[in-house]
Amino acid sequence: MKRIASIFCFVFVLFSCNKEQEAITITSEDFHAAVDKVTEIMVHDIFSPPVASRIYAYPNIAAYEILAQNDSMYQSLSGQLRELKSIPGPSVTSVNHELAALVAHLDVSRRLIFSEDKMTVYRDSLYAIWKTQNEQEFRASEEYGLQVAAFIASWMDKDNYKQTRTMPKFSVDTGDPSRWQPTPPAYMDGIEPHWNKIRPFIIDSSGQFKPAPPPPFSMEQNSDFYNEVKEVYDISNEITAKGDESEEVAIAQFWDCNPYVSVTRGHLMFATKKITPGAHWIGIAKIASRASNADVRKTVYTYAKTSIAIADAFISCWDEKYRSNLIRPETLINEHIDDSWEPVLQTPPFPEYTSGHSVVSGAAAVALTSIYGDNFAFDDDTELQYGLPIRSFNSFREAADEAAISRMYGGIHYRKAVEVGVKQGRDLGAFIVANLQMEHKDKIISNQ
């Protein structure tokens, strides 16, 4: 009996030891969940579209650098992204690189949002699970992940973001009828007028992809500019007359992605919160990753490349917005054509030209196409949580085209801002794809 008990105890101890030594498994879904958590907190905190693009980029870069260091399929971004040097290597061999990458992602994200407590609660819930699986591996990976997070944070802090927080607000030129003016209902100040001073990731400068200027301002009938204004008005009236059957209105609403919509009820004003246009494309990156059964490393690669393209696209677009400083359709239509007209979408608080959705969508689509191909069909369920149905696309380019024209359907952009903007984004995206080397092509070919 004692012999049987001894054997049982030995087996139990052996099983317990083996259980303690099981490696912690990190999957693509763990990264999707972490990115979703960042998005959820950003919606709560109400970050503007340019700032949101920065919040996505740095955590994804931190995670990618850790994985690339330990995978011959991928190349480090050091020496490629502006002022980024090689991250430190781990001091021990017991580091789980996928786990360390996720720890770094969580920590850099926490540094960038306002509601740090929400991210801390989420992080601690994961830490509790990982500790029980293999505390030794977790501790080594956590230490390394935090070391890299601090390294990336130091690089991040030199991108001029903090300096732009103290720069003056945008001055509205009320004496020039072509210049942007705050729009109803909140009449907010122009958002991020100094975003062109943020350090780019890949592009040479904020002005590298400076687009052709908008048509010369003129409200004389039959002038090119007047015809652009009138076209917005006519299209808006045509599509809203269709009522609930309007496909164009459905498209405008699907791609709205306005993080702060002011709603007025009598004397009460409140906001409805949504994702930004960059967040929508990060959602599409997740859809593509899942649909292709991408492993952890390809998933992080997808997020990193897409977020870099989005971030540089915002820098480029905002440079032009505050250069041309063009007035929005709503202001001119109310003043010159119909004082009771309202756009389908609420006009966002910054100058008109070029369309941010168009530039960002063009760039993101090129980045994703470089990973998943030209004819990657997908169902976009990004807006389901906001009560909007799934829309289906045959390619990322098709989705970008729809996102761009949605801004005209929404009554907030002229045609030139859309057409020139999507070209600006595609040109920028092509430059990033050509100059950002993330995959070792010879390794990929040999492993196919």
C-alpha positions as CSV (number, residue, x, y, z in Angstrom):
1,M,0.0,0.0,0.0
2,K,2.9,2.3,0.9
3,R,4.6,1.4,-2.4
4,I,1.4,2.3,-4.4
5,A,1.1,5.6,-2.5
6,S,4.8,6.4,-3.1
7,I,4.3,5.7,-6.8
8,F,1.2,7.9,-6.9
9,C,3.0,10.8,-5.2
10,F,6.0,10.5,-7.6
11,V,3.6,10.6,-10.6
12,F,1.7,13.5,-9.2
13,V,4.9,15.5,-8.5
14,L,6.3,14.6,-12.0
15,F,3.0,15.7,-13.6
16,S,3.0,18.9,-11.6
17,C,6.6,19.7,-12.6
18,N,5.9,19.0,-16.2
19,K,2.8,21.2,-16.0
20,E,4.8,24.0,-14.6
21,Q,7.3,23.7,-17.4
22,E,4.8,24.0,-20.2
23,A,5.7,26.8,-22.6
24,I,3.3,29.7,-22.7
25,T,1.5,29.8,-26.1
26,I,0.7,33.1,-27.7
27,T,-1.5,33.1,-30.7
28,S,-2.6,35.6,-33.4
29,E,-5.9,35.9,-31.5
30,D,-4.0,37.2,-28.4
31,F,-2.6,40.1,-30.5
32,H,-6.0,40.8,-32.1
33,A,-7.5,41.0,-28.7
34,A,-4.7,43.4,-27.5
35,V,-5.2,45.7,-30.5
36,D,-8.9,45.6,-30.0
37,K,-8.5,46.6,-26.4
38,V,-6.3,49.6,-27.5
39,T,-9.1,50.6,-30.0
40,E,-11.7,50.3,-27.3
41,I,-9.8,52.5,-24.9
42,M,-9.1,55.1,-27.6
43,V,-12.8,55.3,-28.5
44,H,-13.4,55.9,-24.8
45,D,-10.7,58.5,-24.5
46,I,-11.7,60.2,-27.8
47,F,-8.4,60.6,-29.7
48,S,-8.3,62.5,-32.9
49,P,-7.5,60.6,-36.1
50,P,-3.9,61.8,-36.4
51,V,-3.1,61.0,-32.8
52,A,-4.8,57.7,-33.0
53,S,-2.5,56.7,-35.9
54,R,0.5,57.4,-33.7
55,I,-1.0,55.2,-30.9
56,Y,-1.3,52.3,-33.2
57,A,2.1,52.6,-34.8
58,Y,4.5,52.4,-31.8
59,P,3.2,49.3,-30.0
60,N,3.0,47.4,-33.3
61,I,6.6,48.4,-34.1
62,A,7.8,47.3,-30.6
63,A,6.2,43.9,-31.0
64,Y,7.5,43.4,-34.5
65,E,11.1,44.3,-33.6
66,I,11.1,41.6,-30.9
67,L,9.8,39.0,-33.3
68,A,12.0,40.0,-36.2
69,Q,15.0,39.7,-34.0
70,N,14.3,36.0,-33.5
71,D,13.0,35.1,-37.0
72,S,15.1,35.0,-40.2
73,M,11.9,35.5,-42.3
74,Y,11.7,39.1,-41.1
75,Q,14.0,42.1,-41.1
76,S,14.5,44.6,-38.3
77,L,13.2,48.1,-38.8
78,S,16.3,49.6,-37.2
79,G,18.0,51.9,-39.7
80,Q,14.9,52.0,-41.7
81,L,12.5,54.0,-39.5
82,R,13.8,57.4,-38.8
83,E,16.2,57.5,-35.8
84,L,15.3,53.9,-34.8
85,K,18.3,51.9,-33.6
86,S,18.6,48.2,-32.9
87,I,16.6,47.1,-29.8
88,P,18.6,45.4,-27.0
89,G,18.8,41.6,-27.1
90,P,17.6,39.4,-24.3
91,S,20.0,38.6,-21.5
92,V,18.7,35.0,-21.0
93,T,17.8,32.2,-23.4
94,S,14.5,31.4,-21.7
95,V,12.6,34.3,-23.2
96,N,9.4,33.5,-25.1
97,H,9.6,36.0,-28.0
98,E,5.9,36.0,-28.8
99,L,5.1,36.6,-25.1
100,A,7.7,39.4,-24.8
101,A,6.4,41.0,-28.0
102,L,2.9,41.1,-26.5
103,V,4.2,42.4,-23.2
104,A,5.9,45.2,-25.1
105,H,2.8,46.0,-27.1
106,L,0.7,46.3,-24.0
107,D,3.3,48.5,-22.2
108,V,3.9,50.9,-25.1
109,S,0.1,51.1,-25.6
110,R,-0.4,52.0,-21.9
111,R,2.0,54.9,-22.2
112,L,0.1,56.4,-25.1
113,I,-3.5,56.4,-23.9
114,F,-5.2,58.4,-21.2
115,S,-7.1,55.6,-19.4
116,E,-4.0,53.7,-18.3
117,D,-6.1,52.0,-15.6
118,K,-8.2,50.2,-18.2
119,M,-5.1,48.9,-19.9
120,T,-3.5,47.9,-16.6
121,V,-6.6,45.9,-15.6
122,Y,-6.5,44.1,-19.0
123,R,-2.7,43.5,-18.7
124,D,-3.0,42.1,-15.2
125,S,-5.7,39.7,-16.2
126,L,-3.3,38.3,-18.8
127,Y,-0.3,38.3,-16.5
128,A,-2.3,36.2,-13.9
129,I,-2.9,33.5,-16.6
130,W,0.7,33.5,-17.8
131,K,2.1,33.2,-14.3
132,T,0.2,30.1,-13.6
133,Q,1.3,28.5,-16.9
134,N,5.0,29.0,-16.4
135,E,6.1,31.7,-14.0
136,Q,9.8,31.4,-14.9
137,E,9.3,31.8,-18.6
138,F,6.8,34.6,-17.9
139,R,9.2,36.6,-15.7
140,A,12.0,36.3,-18.2
141,S,9.7,37.4,-21.1
142,E,8.1,40.2,-19.1
143,E,11.5,41.6,-18.2
144,Y,12.6,41.6,-21.8
145,G,9.3,42.9,-23.2
146,L,9.4,45.8,-20.7
147,Q,13.1,46.5,-21.6
148,V,12.2,46.8,-25.3
149,A,9.1,48.9,-24.5
150,A,11.2,51.4,-22.6
151,F,13.6,51.5,-25.5
152,I,10.8,52.2,-28.0
153,A,9.3,54.7,-25.7
154,S,12.6,56.6,-25.6
155,W,12.7,56.7,-29.4
156,M,9.0,57.6,-29.5
157,D,9.5,60.6,-27.1
158,K,11.7,62.3,-29.7
159,D,9.1,62.5,-32.5
160,N,8.0,66.1,-31.6
161,Y,4.6,65.0,-30.3
162,K,5.1,66.5,-26.9
163,Q,6.4,69.8,-28.4
164,T,3.3,70.1,-30.5
165,R,1.1,70.0,-27.4
166,T,2.3,73.4,-26.4
167,M,2.1,75.1,-29.8
168,P,-0.6,77.7,-30.5
169,K,-4.1,76.9,-31.7
170,F,-4.9,77.4,-35.3
171,S,-5.9,81.0,-36.1
172,V,-9.0,81.3,-38.3
173,D,-8.7,83.9,-41.1
174,T,-12.2,85.4,-41.3
175,G,-11.1,88.0,-43.8
176,D,-10.4,85.4,-46.6
177,P,-13.6,83.7,-47.9
178,S,-11.6,80.7,-49.1
179,R,-10.2,79.8,-45.7
180,W,-11.5,77.2,-43.4
181,Q,-14.0,78.2,-40.7
182,P,-15.3,76.1,-37.7
183,T,-18.5,74.2,-38.6
184,P,-21.7,73.4,-36.8
185,P,-22.8,72.2,-34.4
186,A,-19.9,72.5,-32.0
187,Y,-17.7,74.9,-34.0
188,M,-14.6,73.3,-32.7
189,D,-11.1,74.6,-33.2
190,G,-9.0,73.1,-36.0
191,I,-7.5,69.8,-34.8
192,E,-3.8,69.2,-34.9
193,P,-2.6,72.1,-37.0
194,H,1.0,71.2,-36.2
195,W,0.9,67.5,-37.1
196,N,3.2,68.1,-40.1
197,K,6.0,68.6,-37.5
198,I,5.7,65.0,-36.2
199,R,8.7,62.9,-37.2
200,P,7.7,60.6,-40.1
201,F,8.5,56.9,-40.1
202,I,9.5,56.3,-43.7
203,I,8.7,59.3,-45.9
204,D,11.4,61.9,-46.2
205,S,9.3,64.8,-44.9
206,S,5.6,65.8,-44.4
207,G,5.7,67.6,-47.7
208,Q,7.2,64.8,-49.8
209,F,3.9,63.9,-51.4
210,K,2.5,67.4,-51.6
211,P,-0.5,67.1,-53.9
212,A,-1.6,69.5,-56.7
213,P,-3.5,72.4,-55.2
214,P,-7.3,72.6,-55.2
215,P,-9.1,74.6,-57.9
216,P,-8.7,78.4,-57.5
217,F,-11.4,79.7,-55.1
218,S,-14.3,81.4,-56.8
219,M,-18.0,81.4,-56.1
220,E,-18.8,82.7,-59.5
221,Q,-21.3,80.3,-61.2
222,N,-19.7,77.9,-63.7
223,S,-16.2,78.4,-62.2
224,D,-14.4,75.1,-61.5
225,F,-14.6,75.7,-57.8
226,Y,-18.2,76.7,-57.7
227,N,-19.1,73.6,-59.8
228,E,-17.4,71.5,-57.1
229,V,-19.4,73.1,-54.4
230,K,-22.7,72.7,-56.4
231,E,-21.9,69.1,-57.1
232,V,-21.7,68.3,-53.4
233,Y,-25.1,70.0,-52.9
234,D,-26.8,68.3,-55.8
235,I,-25.4,64.8,-54.9
236,S,-26.5,65.2,-51.3
237,N,-30.1,66.2,-52.3
238,E,-30.2,63.3,-54.8
239,I,-29.1,60.6,-52.5
240,T,-31.1,61.7,-49.4
241,A,-34.3,61.9,-51.6
242,K,-34.0,58.1,-51.9
243,G,-34.6,57.7,-48.2
244,D,-33.7,54.4,-46.5
245,E,-33.0,52.8,-50.0
246,S,-30.0,55.1,-50.6
247,E,-26.8,53.0,-51.1
248,E,-24.8,56.2,-51.2
249,V,-26.0,57.2,-47.7
250,A,-25.2,53.7,-46.4
251,I,-21.7,54.0,-47.8
252,A,-21.2,57.4,-46.2
253,Q,-22.4,56.1,-42.8
254,F,-20.3,53.0,-43.0
255,W,-17.1,54.9,-43.5
256,D,-18.0,57.9,-41.2
257,C,-15.4,56.9,-38.6
258,N,-15.8,60.2,-36.8
259,P,-14.5,59.7,-33.2
260,Y,-16.5,62.6,-31.8
261,V,-19.9,63.5,-33.2
262,S,-21.7,66.3,-31.4
263,V,-25.5,65.7,-30.9
264,T,-27.8,68.6,-29.8
265,R,-31.1,68.0,-28.1
266,G,-32.6,71.3,-27.1
267,H,-30.1,72.9,-24.7
268,L,-28.3,69.6,-24.2
269,M,-25.2,68.7,-26.2
270,F,-23.5,65.3,-25.9
271,A,-21.1,63.2,-28.0
272,T,-21.4,59.8,-29.7
273,K,-18.1,58.0,-30.0
274,K,-16.7,55.9,-32.8
275,I,-13.5,54.6,-34.2
276,T,-11.2,56.7,-36.4
277,P,-10.5,56.0,-40.1
278,G,-7.1,54.6,-39.1
279,A,-8.8,52.2,-36.7
280,H,-11.1,51.1,-39.4
281,W,-8.2,50.0,-41.6
282,I,-6.5,48.4,-38.6
283,G,-9.7,46.4,-38.3
284,I,-9.4,45.4,-42.0
285,A,-5.8,44.3,-41.2
286,K,-7.2,42.0,-38.6
287,I,-9.8,40.7,-41.0
288,A,-7.1,39.9,-43.6
289,S,-4.9,38.2,-41.0
290,R,-7.7,36.0,-39.8
291,A,-9.0,35.1,-43.2
292,S,-5.6,34.0,-44.3
293,N,-4.8,32.1,-41.1
294,A,-1.7,34.2,-40.5
295,D,0.5,33.0,-37.7
296,V,1.6,35.3,-34.9
297,R,4.5,36.8,-36.7
298,K,2.7,37.5,-39.9
299,T,-0.1,39.0,-37.9
300,V,2.2,41.4,-36.1
301,Y,4.0,42.1,-39.4
302,T,0.6,43.0,-40.9
303,Y,-0.3,45.4,-38.1
304,A,3.1,47.0,-38.1
305,K,3.3,47.7,-41.8
306,T,-0.3,48.9,-42.1
307,S,0.0,51.2,-39.0
308,I,3.3,52.7,-40.4
309,A,1.6,53.5,-43.7
310,I,-1.4,55.0,-41.9
311,A,0.7,57.1,-39.6
312,D,2.8,58.6,-42.4
313,A,-0.3,59.2,-44.5
314,F,-1.8,61.3,-41.7
315,I,1.4,63.4,-41.5
316,S,1.3,63.9,-45.2
317,C,-2.4,64.7,-45.4
318,W,-2.4,67.1,-42.4
319,D,0.6,69.0,-44.0
320,E,-1.6,69.8,-47.0
321,K,-4.8,70.5,-45.0
322,Y,-3.2,73.4,-43.1
323,R,-1.3,74.6,-46.1
324,S,-4.3,75.0,-48.5
325,N,-6.6,75.7,-45.5
326,L,-9.7,75.3,-47.7
327,I,-13.2,76.0,-46.5
328,R,-15.7,73.1,-46.1
329,P,-18.7,72.6,-48.4
330,E,-21.1,73.1,-45.5
331,T,-20.0,76.7,-44.9
332,L,-20.2,77.7,-48.5
333,I,-23.5,75.9,-49.3
334,N,-25.2,77.5,-46.3
335,E,-23.9,80.9,-47.2
336,H,-24.4,80.9,-51.0
337,I,-26.9,78.2,-51.9
338,D,-29.1,76.9,-49.2
339,D,-28.9,78.1,-45.6
340,S,-30.9,75.1,-44.3
341,W,-28.8,72.4,-45.9
342,E,-27.0,69.9,-43.7
343,P,-24.5,67.3,-44.8
344,V,-25.3,63.6,-44.4
345,L,-22.3,63.4,-42.0
346,Q,-21.2,65.8,-39.5
347,T,-18.3,67.9,-40.8
348,P,-15.1,67.2,-38.9
349,P,-13.1,70.1,-37.4
350,F,-10.2,70.7,-39.7
351,P,-9.7,72.1,-43.3
352,E,-11.1,70.3,-46.3
353,Y,-8.2,69.5,-48.7
354,T,-7.2,66.8,-49.1
355,S,-9.6,64.2,-47.8
356,G,-8.0,62.3,-44.8
357,H,-10.1,59.2,-45.5
358,S,-8.9,59.2,-49.1
359,V,-5.2,59.6,-48.3
360,V,-5.2,57.1,-45.4
361,S,-7.3,54.5,-47.2
362,G,-5.1,54.8,-50.3
363,A,-1.9,54.2,-48.3
364,A,-3.4,51.4,-46.1
365,A,-4.8,49.6,-49.1
366,V,-1.4,49.6,-50.8
367,A,0.3,48.3,-47.7
368,L,-2.2,45.4,-47.2
369,T,-2.1,44.6,-50.9
370,S,1.7,44.1,-50.7
371,I,1.1,41.5,-48.0
372,Y,-2.1,39.7,-49.2
373,G,-2.3,40.4,-52.9
374,D,-4.3,42.4,-55.4
375,N,-7.5,40.4,-55.3
376,F,-8.0,39.7,-51.7
377,A,-11.8,39.5,-51.2
378,F,-13.1,40.1,-47.7
379,D,-16.2,40.9,-45.7
380,D,-15.7,44.1,-43.6
381,D,-17.5,43.7,-40.3
382,T,-15.6,46.5,-38.6
383,E,-18.7,48.7,-38.1
384,L,-21.0,45.9,-36.8
385,Q,-20.6,47.1,-33.2
386,Y,-21.9,50.5,-34.3
387,G,-25.1,49.0,-35.8
388,L,-23.9,49.1,-39.4
389,P,-24.1,46.0,-41.6
390,I,-21.2,44.1,-43.2
391,R,-19.9,45.4,-46.6
392,S,-18.0,43.1,-49.0
393,F,-15.1,44.0,-51.2
394,N,-13.1,42.3,-53.9
395,S,-9.9,44.0,-53.0
396,F,-8.3,46.5,-50.6
397,R,-8.2,49.0,-53.5
398,E,-11.9,48.7,-54.0
399,A,-12.5,49.3,-50.3
400,A,-10.2,52.4,-50.4
401,D,-12.1,53.8,-53.4
402,E,-15.4,53.4,-51.6
403,A,-14.0,55.0,-48.4
404,A,-12.8,57.9,-50.5
405,I,-16.0,58.6,-52.4
406,S,-18.0,58.1,-49.1
407,R,-16.7,61.6,-48.0
408,M,-18.4,63.2,-51.0
409,Y,-21.6,61.3,-50.4
410,G,-21.4,62.5,-46.8
411,G,-21.3,66.1,-48.0
412,I,-18.0,67.0,-46.3
413,H,-15.6,66.9,-49.3
414,Y,-15.4,68.1,-52.8
415,R,-14.5,65.7,-55.6
416,K,-10.9,67.0,-56.0
417,A,-10.2,66.4,-52.4
418,V,-11.3,62.8,-52.8
419,E,-9.6,62.0,-56.2
420,V,-6.3,63.8,-55.5
421,G,-6.3,62.5,-51.9
422,V,-6.6,58.8,-52.8
423,K,-3.7,59.3,-55.3
424,Q,-1.7,61.0,-52.7
425,G,-2.2,58.1,-50.4
426,R,-1.5,55.5,-53.0
427,D,1.7,57.2,-54.1
428,L,2.8,57.4,-50.4
429,G,1.9,53.8,-49.8
430,A,3.8,52.7,-52.9
431,F,6.9,54.6,-51.6
432,I,6.6,52.9,-48.2
433,V,6.3,49.4,-49.7
434,A,9.3,50.1,-51.9
435,N,11.5,51.5,-49.2
436,L,10.4,49.5,-46.1
437,Q,12.1,46.1,-46.2
438,M,10.4,43.8,-43.6
439,E,10.5,40.4,-45.3
440,H,13.6,38.5,-46.4
441,K,12.4,37.5,-49.9
442,D,14.9,34.7,-50.3
443,K,13.8,33.1,-47.1
444,I,10.1,33.4,-48.0
445,I,10.7,31.8,-51.4
446,S,12.8,29.0,-50.0
447,N,10.1,28.2,-47.4
448,Q,7.2,28.1,-49.9
